[in-house]
Amino acid sequence: MREASEIRPSTVVCLCDNDDDNVYEDTPWWQFFQWCPCSKKIHREMEKAMLASIRTPYKFRNVNIGPVVGDEDCKIWTLSLNETSEATPLVLLHGFGSGLALWSLNLDDLATNRPVHAIDILGFAGSSRPKFSTTFEQVEEEFILSIEAWRNVMEIHKFIPVGHSFGGFLCTLYSIRFPTAVEHLILADPWGFKERPDHPTKALNLPPALIILLKIFVPFNFTPFWALRFFGRITPTFIQFFRQDLIKNFVPEVKDASRILSNYIFQCNARTPTGESAFNCLMSSFGWAKKPLNQRIHELDHEIPLTIIYGTNSWIDHASAEEIHANRCGAFVDTHLVAECGHHVYTENRPVFNKIVLQACVNTKSKLFFDEILIESPCCSNEDLP
């Protein structure tokens, strides 16, 4: 396997906001008759609609990171804001089955005084879909090296990774492997920390219907979003019906949010599911990792501050925080429980989420190290934050 430092293309492909044709092909006529229609062009249209309310100027890059996975060049779709700032950049990694546009409600605030880069994780959304390895050790390494290769191409010396759910899992692995590149690690409702319990489906705070589906199909090693592709054209309608909890967070900022968000999620997951297959290698049942991070968090350099943000109503068990604190005694560990929020805490209470992230950047600069848990009230104002 190649080291990321060995894979450094000479150029970054830069795209202006209107330069879509350089990367996204026109939708072929026959695609209108497909059961599961998807194209990069449609994905881009939904993505632009999701980002339409952003006030900060931004641009896209299709960053060529070389053959990190497989033999062909891989590209990571990247959104960048406020690159003229000399502050340490934030790098946002989305959760499983989503894409960079789900950060749209946070971007203006986060990019006020520093650069922000949001990326589509390799194998997901608008990034390349290479075929990953088949063991969890190799898959972890490939994801880590893809992030490091992206950093090298972008010529970023140090950054502050912000990862949601599966993105938080990858940010943690990366920070353990490449500590000198990380200034502060920020996790939003991170997946993959706790050990798998004896009765896994009972431990998940998921709708009963989804638990039944998991019991039926997980033993057959189906990828998590196989049903999305199976139901094809009618999938966006299902998403509109079942994910109102997520869609409502984007109203009124995203015009026609129900249609746009449901189609965006569909387009993120309708293409060849190589990222999903890689995720399958990492998981032990849907809610747990084969090698949980609680067993490895002690490997994270104690000089790296750690901020964790949980939603109190999330299916992710925030009891992991106690083990994290125990394993990082004497290091900076700042845990926030945001009341009345679920798994997508960054959209459900974005003012509080954004303030916590921005405060973490300040704590990074001041090098304050302490070990305590902060509990945020449901109506926490900006002044209430430390």
C-alpha positions in Angstrom: 0.0 0.0 0.0 1.3 3.5 -0.9 2.1 6.1 1.7 0.2 9.3 1.3 3.4 11.3 1.1 4.3 9.3 -2.1 1.0 10.3 -3.8 1.1 14.0 -4.5 -0.2 15.2 -7.8 1.4 18.4 -9.1 -1.9 20.4 -9.5 -5.2 20.9 -7.9 -8.2 21.1 -10.3 -9.9 24.4 -9.4 -13.5 25.0 -10.4 -15.3 28.3 -10.5 -18.9 28.2 -9.4 -20.2 28.1 -13.0 -17.6 25.7 -14.3 -19.6 22.6 -13.9 -19.0 21.1 -17.4 -15.4 20.5 -16.6 -16.3 17.8 -14.2 -20.0 17.0 -14.5 -21.2 15.4 -17.7 -24.7 16.0 -19.2 -27.3 13.5 -18.2 -27.7 11.0 -21.1 -31.2 10.7 -22.6 -31.5 7.0 -21.7 -31.0 7.8 -18.0 -34.6 9.1 -17.9 -35.8 5.5 -18.4 -33.6 4.0 -15.7 -35.1 2.7 -12.5 -32.4 4.2 -10.4 -31.5 7.4 -12.2 -28.3 9.1 -11.0 -25.7 11.4 -12.5 -23.0 13.8 -11.3 -24.9 16.6 -13.0 -28.1 16.0 -11.0 -26.1 15.6 -7.9 -24.4 18.9 -8.5 -27.8 20.7 -9.2 -29.1 19.4 -5.9 -25.9 20.4 -4.1 -26.0 23.9 -5.5 -29.7 24.2 -4.3 -28.6 23.1 -0.8 -25.9 25.8 -0.8 -28.0 28.6 -2.3 -28.5 30.5 1.0 -24.7 30.7 1.8 -23.6 34.4 1.8 -19.8 33.7 2.0 -18.2 33.3 -1.5 -17.1 29.7 -2.1 -15.5 27.6 -4.7 -15.2 23.9 -5.5 -12.2 21.7 -6.2 -12.0 18.2 -7.5 -8.8 17.4 -5.7 -6.7 14.7 -7.4 -5.1 12.7 -4.6 -3.6 10.0 -6.9 -4.1 6.2 -6.7 -4.4 6.0 -2.9 -7.0 3.3 -3.3 -6.7 1.0 -6.3 -4.6 1.8 -9.4 -6.5 4.8 -10.8 -6.4 8.4 -9.5 -8.9 9.2 -6.8 -10.6 12.6 -6.5 -12.1 14.3 -3.5 -14.9 16.8 -4.1 -14.1 19.8 -1.9 -15.9 23.0 -1.0 -13.7 25.9 0.2 -14.6 29.2 1.9 -12.5 32.2 3.1 -9.2 30.9 2.0 -7.5 34.2 2.3 -7.6 34.0 6.1 -4.3 32.9 7.7 -6.1 31.2 10.6 -5.9 27.4 11.0 -8.6 26.0 8.7 -11.5 23.9 9.7 -12.0 20.7 7.7 -15.5 19.2 7.8 -16.2 15.5 7.3 -19.8 14.5 6.9 -21.5 11.4 8.3 -22.3 8.1 6.6 -24.6 8.3 3.6 -24.6 12.1 3.3 -22.4 14.7 1.7 -20.8 18.1 2.3 -23.9 20.1 1.5 -25.5 19.0 4.8 -23.0 21.5 6.5 -24.7 24.3 4.5 -26.4 25.8 7.6 -23.0 26.1 9.5 -20.7 27.3 6.8 -21.2 31.1 7.1 -20.6 31.2 10.8 -17.7 28.9 10.8 -16.0 30.7 7.9 -16.3 34.2 9.4 -12.7 34.4 10.6 -10.9 31.3 9.2 -10.8 29.0 6.1 -13.3 26.2 6.0 -13.0 23.2 3.7 -15.9 20.6 3.5 -15.1 17.4 1.7 -17.0 14.4 0.4 -15.4 11.4 1.9 -13.7 9.1 -0.6 -16.3 6.6 -1.9 -19.3 8.8 -1.0 -21.3 11.6 -2.6 -19.4 13.6 -5.2 -16.0 12.0 -4.7 -14.5 9.1 -6.6 -15.8 5.6 -6.0 -12.7 3.3 -5.9 -12.9 -0.3 -4.9 -11.6 -0.5 -1.3 -9.9 -3.5 0.3 -11.8 -6.2 2.2 -10.4 -6.2 5.7 -11.2 -3.5 8.3 -7.5 -2.8 8.9 -6.8 -2.1 5.2 -10.0 -0.1 4.8 -9.1 2.1 7.8 -5.7 2.7 6.4 -7.1 3.6 3.0 -9.5 6.2 4.4 -6.7 7.7 6.6 -4.3 7.9 3.7 -6.9 9.5 1.5 -7.3 12.4 4.0 -3.6 12.8 4.3 -3.1 12.8 0.6 -5.8 15.5 0.3 -4.0 17.6 2.9 -0.7 17.3 1.1 -2.3 18.4 -2.2 -4.1 21.3 -0.6 -0.8 22.3 1.1 -2.4 22.6 4.5 0.2 22.5 7.3 -2.2 22.0 10.2 -6.0 21.9 10.4 -8.9 21.4 12.8 -10.9 18.4 11.7 -14.6 18.4 12.5 -16.3 15.1 11.9 -19.9 14.1 12.3 -20.8 10.4 13.0 -18.8 8.2 10.6 -16.8 11.3 9.7 -15.9 11.7 13.4 -14.6 8.1 13.4 -12.3 8.8 10.5 -11.2 12.1 12.0 -10.2 10.3 15.2 -8.3 7.6 13.3 -6.5 10.3 11.2 -5.6 12.3 14.3 -4.1 9.2 16.0 -2.0 8.4 12.8 -1.0 12.0 11.9 -1.0 14.0 15.2 1.4 16.7 13.9 -1.2 17.8 11.3 -4.0 18.2 13.8 -4.4 21.3 16.0 -7.7 20.4 17.7 -10.1 17.4 17.1 -13.8 18.2 17.1 -16.4 15.4 17.0 -20.1 15.7 16.5 -22.1 12.7 17.7 -19.3 10.4 16.7 -19.9 6.8 15.6 -17.7 3.8 16.5 -16.6 4.5 20.0 -18.5 2.0 22.2 -18.1 -1.7 22.3 -20.9 -3.8 20.7 -23.4 -5.0 23.4 -24.8 -8.5 23.6 -28.1 -7.4 22.1 -27.1 -4.7 19.7 -30.5 -3.8 18.1 -32.1 -3.3 21.6 -29.4 -0.8 22.5 -30.1 1.4 19.4 -32.6 4.2 19.8 -34.0 3.6 16.3 -37.6 3.3 15.0 -39.0 -0.3 15.4 -39.4 -0.7 11.6 -35.7 0.1 11.0 -34.6 -2.3 13.7 -36.7 -5.1 12.1 -35.0 -4.4 8.7 -31.6 -4.5 10.3 -32.3 -7.9 12.0 -33.5 -9.3 8.6 -30.8 -7.9 6.3 -27.6 -7.4 8.3 -26.8 -11.1 8.5 -26.9 -11.3 4.7 -24.2 -8.5 4.5 -26.3 -6.1 2.5 -24.8 -2.6 2.3 -26.8 -0.2 4.5 -28.4 1.7 1.7 -29.2 -1.2 -0.6 -32.9 -0.4 -0.3 -32.4 3.1 -1.5 -31.1 1.8 -4.8 -33.7 -1.0 -4.9 -36.6 1.4 -4.7 -35.0 3.6 -7.3 -37.2 6.5 -8.5 -39.6 6.4 -5.6 -36.8 6.6 -3.0 -36.9 10.5 -2.7 -40.6 10.2 -1.8 -39.7 7.7 1.0 -37.0 10.0 2.3 -39.4 13.0 2.3 -41.8 10.9 4.4 -39.4 9.2 6.8 -36.8 12.0 7.3 -38.9 15.0 8.2 -36.9 15.2 11.3 -33.9 16.2 9.2 -35.6 18.1 6.4 -37.4 20.5 8.8 -33.9 21.8 10.0 -33.3 23.2 6.5 -36.5 25.2 6.3 -36.6 28.1 5.3 -32.9 28.4 4.3 -33.2 25.8 1.6 -36.0 26.6 -0.9 -38.3 23.6 -1.4 -36.2 21.8 1.2 -38.2 18.6 1.2 -37.7 17.9 -2.5 -34.1 19.2 -2.7 -32.7 17.4 0.4 -34.4 14.1 -0.4 -33.1 14.1 -3.9 -29.6 15.2 -2.7 -29.4 12.3 -0.3 -30.6 10.0 -3.1 -28.0 11.2 -5.5 -25.3 10.9 -2.8 -26.1 7.2 -2.4 -27.4 6.0 -5.8 -24.1 5.5 -7.5 -21.8 2.5 -7.1 -21.7 2.0 -3.3 -17.9 1.5 -2.8 -17.8 3.7 0.3 -20.8 1.7 1.7 -19.0 -1.6 1.1 -15.9 -0.2 2.9 -18.1 0.9 5.8 -19.5 -2.7 5.9 -16.0 -3.9 6.5 -15.6 -1.5 9.5 -18.9 -2.2 11.3 -20.1 -5.0 13.6 -23.9 -4.5 13.2 -24.9 -1.1 12.0 -24.3 0.8 15.3 -20.8 -0.4 16.2 -17.3 -0.7 14.9 -15.4 -3.9 14.7 -12.5 -2.2 16.6 -14.2 0.5 18.7 -12.3 3.8 19.3 -12.7 3.5 23.1 -10.1 0.8 22.8 -7.7 3.2 21.0 -8.5 6.7 22.1 -5.5 6.5 24.6 -3.3 6.5 21.5 -4.4 10.0 20.6 -1.6 12.4 21.4 -2.3 14.2 24.7 -1.2 17.5 23.2 -4.2 17.4 20.9 -7.3 19.0 22.5 -10.5 17.1 22.0 -14.0 18.6 21.9 -17.1 16.3 21.6 -20.7 17.4 20.9 -23.6 15.0 21.5 -27.3 15.4 21.0 -29.1 14.2 24.1 -31.8 12.4 22.0 -29.4 10.8 19.6 -29.2 7.0 19.0 -25.4 7.4 19.6 -24.7 6.6 23.3 -23.0 9.6 24.8 -21.9 7.4 27.8 -18.7 6.9 25.7 -17.7 10.3 27.0 -16.9 8.9 30.4 -14.5 6.4 29.0 -12.9 9.0 26.8 -12.3 11.2 29.8 -10.8 8.3 31.8 -8.5 7.5 28.9 -7.3 11.1 28.5 -6.9 12.2 32.0 -4.9 15.4 32.1 -5.6 16.3 28.5 -8.0 18.7 27.1 -11.4 17.0 26.8 -14.5 19.2 26.5 -17.8 17.3 26.2 -21.1 19.1 25.4 -24.5 17.5 25.6 -26.9 19.7 23.6 -30.4 19.1 24.9 -33.4 18.2 22.7 -31.2 17.4 19.8 -30.8 14.1 17.9 -28.0 12.7 15.8 -27.8 15.7 13.5 -26.9 18.1 16.3 -25.1 20.5 13.9 -28.4 21.3 12.1 -30.9 20.9 15.0 -29.3 23.6 17.1 -26.8 25.2 14.8 -26.2 28.4 16.8 -25.0 26.5 19.8 -23.1 24.0 17.7 -21.3 26.8 15.8 -20.4 28.6 19.0 -19.0 25.5 20.5 -16.8 24.8 17.5 -15.6 28.4 17.3 -14.9 28.4 21.0 -12.9 25.2 20.5 -10.8 27.1 18.0 -10.1 29.7 20.6 -9.2 27.1 23.2 -6.8 25.6 20.7 -5.0 28.9 20.4 -4.8 29.5 24.1 -3.6 25.9 24.9 -6.0 25.5 27.8 -5.9 21.9 29.0 -8.5 20.7 31.5 -10.8 17.7 32.0 -14.5 18.5 32.6 -17.9 17.9 31.1 -20.0 20.9 30.1 -23.8 20.5 29.8 -25.6 22.9 27.5 -29.2 23.9 28.3 -31.9 23.5 25.6 -32.2 27.3 25.2 -28.5 28.1 25.6 -27.7 31.6 24.4 -24.4 32.7 22.8 -23.5 34.4 26.1 -23.9 31.2 28.1 -21.1 29.5 26.3 -17.6 29.5 27.8 
